[in-house]
Amino acid sequence: MTSTPGTDPATTAAHELGIGTVGIWSGALRVSDGTGRDGAITDAVEEIEALGYGAIWVGGSASVADAEAVLAATHHLRVATGILSIWDHPAERVAEQASDANRAHDDRFILGIGASHRQLAPEVYAKPYTAMREYLTALDEAPHPVPVQQRVLAALGPKMLQLSKDRAAGAHPYLVTEDYVAEAREALGTGPLLAPELKVVLDDNLPRARETARAYLRFYLELPNYTNNLRRAGFGPADFENGGSDALLDAVVAYGDADRIRTRVTAFHKAGADHVALQVVTPNPMQDLPIAEWRALAAALELPGATG
């Protein structure tokens, strides 16, 4: 794929992993959601690959099986879980599945793992940093180990970022600002992958775009892992109420037409991101497959498969 302005993919960790400088993040690509939309998902991921995106991040606490369904429908782009919860999937079984997926699909699978949130795993959630270290050790010691270069961590805080540097290919942070990206790059140094997710609303009506984003962010702003990280960025309790203040929304969501969003993507790269995983926010982002928006973004980003 072509590079996003301000980046040099020939020297980035994204190039080393083969994921390019921009990808698509979507929770609507999980075949395990029980909606029976396998055919629509296949068509969608074929389109993403044809447009020239470098990677697909299967969101919404995806499993390896979700990623493997996407791998089976594509030919060359990388597919990652964004992210697989360590509380829901035993490490040894995940290692076996990851090995099978990479053997069957030319080493195109990247295991994205995270400690999720207490609210989503209340019966087992405890000491997430310690649990992540133990999980990584289990991946190392499994009969089919997951190589360090084929796994990334959903890191936010300093300790988890350090772990993503020491024991994974890098970090895939979610719901972050450009300033956070710059700080994370400083913490990681120049080698490890930094692949933040960025929410985008393709709508140049600012009040309406904010309301679309606000409706989606309500859920995330009830999760302390995210709000604690945003507090470190200078936001306070009032910014987390009612789906987020305008200032918070403007910091973590890109609005406008595709060209304005291109500017925000470029800013993330200049701040230190190797790869930006774009999540198109719609009224129902965990179900919608926004192919028109993916096409518009691909054109604005001058991806090789874009037609206009």
N, C-alpha and C positions, 0 to 999 in steps of 0.2 A: 504494500500500500504506500501511497505517498505520505510524506511527513506533514504534520501540522506545523504551521509557521512557528519559528522559535524553538524547534526541537531538531535533534540530529539522531534519528533512530539507529544509525550505524554504530553509535557508541552507547546506546542505552540498554538497560537491563531488559526492557521490553523487546528489543531486537534479539537479545540472547535467548529469550523465551519464545520468540516467534509470534508475539501477540500484537505487534505494531504499536502505534501511539494512541489509538482510540478503538473502543469496542462498545458493545451494547450489553447493558444490564437489564434483566427483566425477570420478574417473578411470575410472569404469565407463561413461561416456557417449561413449567414443571408438568411432566406427564402424570406424576403421582398425585395431582390435585383432585383426581377422580372425576373430572368433567368430561372425559372422553374426547378431548379435542386434539388427539394425536395428529390427525391429518392437517389441521390448521397450523399446529406448531411446526410440523415438517415444512410446510410451505413458507412459514415465517422465517425459519432459520436458513432455508435455502436462499431466501431473498437477502438476508443479512450478509451471508457469505458472498453472494453475487455482487453486492454493493461495494465490497472491499473492506469492510470492518475486519479488524485483526483478531478479535476474540468475542465470544459470547460468555457472559457471566449469568448462569442460571440462578436467579435469586429466590428469596422466600424460603430459606432453610432447605435448600435443595439437597437431594441425595445423589450418590454416584449414579444410580439408575437414571435419574433425571438427566444428568449430563450425558450419559451414554446414549440416550435416545437422540439427543442433539448431535452427538458425534456421528451416529449412524446416518443422519440425514445430511451431513456435510462432508467435505472432502479434504480441506486443507487448513481451515481456521482452527484456532485453539478454543477449547471449551473448558470453563472452570465452574466449580460450585462457588456460589457467592451468597451465603456460605453454608457449609455443612456444619451442623451443631455437634459439638463433641459429646453432648449429653444424650443425643438420640441415636448415635451410631457407634458401636464398639470398634475400637481402633484396628484390631486384627482383621475384622471383617471388611472394614473400609480399605485397609491396605491390600487385601486380596482383590477387592472390586476394582481399585485403582490400577493395580497391575494388569488385570484382565482388560480393562478399558484401554490402557495404553498399548498393550500388545495387539489388540484388535484394531486400533485406530492410529497407528503410526506415531505413538507418543504425543498425541495432541491433547491429552487430558491434564489439567492442572487442578490439584486438590486444594480448594480454598476452605479453611476451617476456622471456626470461631467458638468462643465460649458463650455466645448468645446472651440471654438475659434471665435474671431470676424469675421474672414474671412468666416466662415461657417454659421454664423447667423448674417449678418451685420445689418439687420433691427431691431433686438431685443436685441442684445448683449449690456449689460451695467452693470457696477459694479458687476462683477462675484461673488465676495465674499458675498456681500449683497444679491444677487439673490440666491445664494446657501443656505444661512441661511434661507431665506424666503421659499425656496422650501422644506427644511427639516422640517420647522414648518408646512407647508401645509401637508406633509406626516404624521406628528404627529397628526394633527387635522382632517384628512380625516375620513369619515365614516368607512373605513377599513384601519386603520393606518399600516404603515410599521415599524415593530419593529426595534430598533436601531441595534440589532444583526443580522439583515437580510439585511443591506445596507452598502456599502463601497463607498468611494469617490475617484475620480481620482485626488488626491491631488499632488501638486508639491511644491508650495511655503510654507513658514512657517505658514501663517495664515490659509491656507486651510488644512495643515497637522494638525494643532491644532483643526480645526473643525472636521476632520475625527476622531480625538481622543475623542472629547467631545460629538459628536452627531451621530457617526456611529461606526460600528465594527472595522473600520480601513481604510487603504489607499491602493489604487491600482495605483501607479505611472507608467507612461509610458515614455519610452525613457530616461533611467537613467543609471548612472554608479554605480560601486560598492561603490565608496566613497559616492555617494548620499545616497545609501541604509544605510550605516553606520550612516550618519548624520540624516536621517529620523528616524532610529531606536532610536537614542538618543533623538530626539524630541518627539517621540511617547511614549517612555518608554517601559516597558516589556509587557504590557497588550494587546494593540490594534494590529489588524492584519496589517502586512506589506507584501503586495503581488505584487511586481514589475513585470512588463512585461519585457522579455528579448528576443531580436531578435537573431536568430541563422541562420547561413548559413552553411549547411552541404556540405562543399567543402574544401579539403585540399590544393587547389591551391590558395594561398593567393591573388595574384593580381585579379584573376577572382572572388573570393569570395567578395573582396572589391568592385568590380564593380557591382556585384549583389546587395550588400547592398546600394551602393551609388545611384543607380537608384531608389531605393525605398525611401531613406531618403530625396531626393530632396524636395518632398512635405512637409514633416514635418519640414524641416529647413527653410521653408518660414513662419512658424507660430511662432509669438513672444512668446507665452506661453512656448514653448519648448526652443527656443534660449535664452530667459531670464534665464531660469533655468540652461541651460548649461553655460551661462556666469558666473553664481554664482559658477560654478565648475571650472572656470579658462579658459574656451575657449573664443576666440575672433572672430570678424567678418570674418577673413580669414578662420577660421575653418568651417564656414557655407556656403562657396561658392562652387558651382558646385557639390552639393550633399555631401559635407563634406570632411574635411581633413583626411588623413590616421590616424592621432592621435585621432580625434574624432570618426571615425568609429571603431577603435580598442577599444575604451572605452565603446561604447554603443552596439556593436554587437559581438557575439561569433562566431568564425569561426572554420573550420577544420572538422575532423571526429567526430563521436559521443563521443569518449572518451575525446577529447580535450574540447568539449562543456560541458561534465560532469564536468570537472575541473572548468569551469566558473560558472556553476550552483552552485557547492559547494562553490565557492568564494562568490556568492551572499548570500547564506545561512549563511556563516560565518560572513558576514558583517551585518547580522541582519534580512534578509528576512525570514518570516515564510513559504512562499509559492512563487514559481517562476512560472510565466505564460509564457511558451515558445511559441514564434511566429516564425515558420519556414518561412524564407524569400526565395522566389523563384522569377523567372522572373515576375510572376503575382500573388502576395500573396493574393490579395483580391478575386481571383477566383480559384486558385489552391487548391486542397485537397491532400496534400503531405503525403499520407498514408505510403509510404516506409520510409520517413524520421521520421515520428512519431514512426514507429516500431523500427528503428535504435536507436533513442533516448531512447525509453523504455527499450531496451536491455542494453544500456550503463548505464542507471540509475537503472538497476536491478528492474524494476517494476514487480509486480507479474504476469502480463499477457504476458510479453515478452517471446519469444521463442528462442531467439538467438541473 
